[in-house]
Amino acid sequence: MQRNDGREAHQTRDIDFQRGFTRKADGSVLVAFGGTRVLCTAMVVEGVPRFLKGQGQGWLTAEYSMLPGSTSERKSRDRGGKVDGRSVEIQRLIGRSLRAVVDFQQMTERTIWVDCDVIEADGGTRTAAITGSWVALHDAFTAMDEKRWLRGWPLVDQLAAVSVGMVNGECLVDLDYKEDSRAGTDLNLVMTGAGEFIEVQGSAEAAPFSKDDLQNMLQGGENAIRHIFGLQKKALEASGS
């Protein structure tokens, strides 16, 4: 099946990582998955949550938001401490995913805040945010290492994510908004470099899906993520990191 943008079913959109996109953050990446663009920043702050104080280890937490101009109709900002349910779900997913590949014992008592701000949304914002955040986190740890704030290298594995869906009976990876709106099944996969899944989020939007459909989506998603791993490594190697 050839898609509207000329891709085959198994192909991701064009993916790009612009590292060092902002100057103030310890790690910052503008990640693009086709028309979806997310600014991912990682900043180190002194101290850890109360439940970790005195244990000599670090922590990581994440926040996610969509900027007002990221969609065709203006999205209202989160105000007064209120965050919409979708944003809460996604930022928990981002934090959960990143923490799964970090050895906090290698950090001192400092917290890394990862912020993901969607600049333009065209499907797959959460998977782009996770994928870009891993690169930003890598750069933040590099900055910490240069300051001798680490006992050892905390990243224990690579991390990336991709969306998968069944559209007209065909398994497609990295869906854009139009494809996502027509998908009978919507699946988000988060995977480590070792090939282990951290998260499998899937639901039927129309008719139920079969075990064979699920297996095809898992395999298609894994193949796409392995391609993304290569792009992450290429981005890091570009400046000798």
C-alpha positions in Angstrom: 0.0 0.0 0.0 1.3 3.4 -1.0 0.3 6.3 1.3 -0.7 9.8 0.5 2.8 11.1 1.1 4.3 8.3 -1.1 5.6 6.1 1.8 5.2 2.4 1.9 3.2 0.9 4.8 6.3 0.0 6.7 8.1 3.3 6.3 8.3 6.1 8.9 8.0 9.7 8.0 11.2 11.8 7.6 12.7 12.0 11.1 15.2 14.7 12.1 16.9 15.7 15.4 18.3 19.2 15.8 20.4 19.0 18.9 21.3 22.1 21.0 18.2 23.8 19.8 18.1 26.1 22.8 21.2 27.4 24.6 20.1 27.4 28.3 19.0 23.7 28.7 21.5 21.0 29.6 20.1 19.0 26.7 17.7 20.2 24.0 16.4 18.7 20.8 13.9 19.7 18.2 12.6 16.4 16.9 10.5 16.2 13.7 8.5 13.2 12.6 7.2 14.5 9.3 4.9 17.4 10.1 5.0 16.8 13.9 7.6 18.8 15.7 8.4 18.7 19.4 10.9 20.6 21.4 12.4 18.3 24.1 14.6 19.9 26.8 16.3 18.2 29.7 17.4 20.4 32.7 19.3 19.4 35.8 18.2 20.9 39.2 19.6 20.3 42.6 17.7 17.9 44.9 15.3 15.0 44.6 11.7 14.3 45.7 11.2 13.9 49.4 10.9 10.1 49.2 14.4 9.9 47.8 16.2 12.4 50.1 19.3 11.0 51.7 19.6 7.9 49.4 22.3 9.3 47.3 20.6 8.8 44.0 19.0 10.9 41.3 15.5 11.2 39.7 13.8 12.1 36.5 10.4 13.6 35.8 8.6 14.8 32.7 6.1 17.3 31.5 4.2 17.5 28.2 2.1 20.2 26.6 0.8 21.3 23.2 1.4 25.0 22.3 -1.7 27.0 21.3 -0.6 27.2 17.7 0.3 23.5 17.4 -3.1 22.5 15.9 -5.4 24.0 13.3 -7.7 25.3 16.0 -6.0 27.1 18.9 -5.4 24.9 21.9 -5.9 26.7 25.3 -3.0 26.8 27.6 -3.0 24.8 30.8 -3.5 27.4 33.6 -3.9 27.5 37.3 -2.2 24.2 37.9 -4.8 22.4 35.8 -3.5 20.1 33.1 -5.9 18.3 30.8 -6.2 14.5 31.2 -4.5 13.7 27.9 -1.4 15.7 28.8 -1.2 14.0 32.2 -1.4 10.6 30.6 1.3 11.4 28.0 3.7 13.1 30.5 3.4 10.1 32.8 4.2 7.8 29.8 7.3 9.9 28.9 8.6 9.9 32.4 7.9 6.2 32.9 9.7 5.3 29.6 12.8 7.4 30.3 13.2 6.1 33.9 13.2 2.6 32.6 16.6 3.2 30.9 18.3 5.2 33.6 20.4 3.8 36.4 19.7 6.5 39.1 22.4 5.1 41.4 25.0 6.6 38.9 23.6 10.1 39.6 24.1 12.3 42.7 21.0 13.8 44.3 19.8 15.8 41.4 16.6 15.7 39.3 16.4 15.9 35.6 13.3 17.7 34.3 12.3 16.7 30.8 9.9 19.1 29.1 8.2 18.2 25.8 6.4 21.1 24.1 4.6 20.3 20.9 5.2 23.0 18.3 3.3 21.4 15.5 1.0 18.4 15.7 0.4 16.0 12.8 0.0 12.7 14.6 2.4 10.7 16.9 3.3 13.6 19.3 3.8 11.3 22.3 6.1 8.9 20.4 8.1 11.8 18.9 8.4 13.3 22.4 9.8 10.1 23.8 12.2 9.6 21.0 13.5 13.1 21.1 13.7 13.2 24.9 16.1 10.3 24.9 18.5 12.3 22.7 18.1 15.4 24.9 18.6 13.2 28.0 21.8 11.8 26.5 23.1 15.3 26.1 22.1 16.4 29.6 24.0 13.4 31.0 27.0 14.4 28.9 26.9 17.9 30.4 26.6 16.4 33.9 29.6 14.1 33.2 31.7 17.1 32.2 30.9 18.7 35.5 31.8 15.4 37.3 28.3 15.1 38.7 28.0 11.4 37.8 29.4 8.3 39.4 29.1 6.5 36.1 27.2 6.6 32.9 23.4 6.4 33.8 21.9 5.5 30.4 21.6 1.8 30.4 19.9 1.4 27.0 18.6 3.2 24.0 14.9 4.2 23.8 12.5 5.1 21.0 8.8 5.0 20.2 6.5 4.8 17.2 2.8 4.7 16.4 1.2 1.9 14.5 -2.3 1.4 13.2 -4.6 -0.7 11.1 -6.0 1.4 8.2 -8.4 -0.3 5.8 -7.0 -3.7 6.9 -3.3 -2.6 6.4 -0.7 -2.2 9.1 0.9 1.2 8.9 3.7 2.7 11.0 4.2 6.3 12.1 0.7 7.5 11.3 0.1 11.1 10.4 -3.1 12.9 11.6 -5.2 11.9 8.6 -4.2 8.3 8.9 -4.7 8.2 12.6 -8.2 9.6 12.3 -9.1 6.7 9.9 -7.3 3.9 11.8 -9.5 1.1 13.0 -6.8 0.2 15.6 -4.3 2.6 17.2 -1.2 1.4 18.9 1.8 3.1 20.5 5.0 1.2 21.1 7.9 2.1 23.3 11.0 -0.1 23.0 14.5 -0.4 24.3 17.6 -1.1 22.3 17.6 -4.6 23.7 14.2 -5.2 22.0 12.1 -5.1 25.2 8.9 -3.2 25.3 8.3 -0.6 28.0 4.8 0.3 26.8 2.3 -1.2 24.5 -0.8 1.1 24.3 -3.4 -0.2 21.9 -7.2 0.0 21.4 -9.7 -0.7 18.7 -11.3 2.5 17.5 -13.8 0.7 15.3 -13.9 -3.1 14.8 -11.9 -5.4 17.2 -8.5 -6.5 16.0 -7.2 -10.1 15.7 -4.1 -11.7 17.2 -2.6 -11.8 13.8 -3.2 -8.0 13.5 -1.5 -7.5 16.8 1.5 -9.5 15.9 1.8 -7.6 12.6 1.6 -4.3 14.4 4.2 -5.4 17.0 6.6 -6.6 14.3 6.1 -3.5 12.1 6.6 -1.2 15.1 9.7 -3.0 16.2 11.2 -2.7 12.7 10.4 1.0 12.6 11.9 1.6 16.0 15.1 -0.1 15.0 15.3 2.2 12.1 14.7 5.2 14.5 17.6 3.9 16.7 19.9 4.2 13.8 18.8 7.8 13.2 19.3 8.6 16.9 22.8 7.2 16.8 23.6 9.1 13.6 22.4 12.4 15.3 24.7 11.8 18.3 27.6 10.8 16.1 27.3 14.0 14.0 29.1 16.0 16.7 31.2 13.3 18.1 29.1 12.6 21.2 
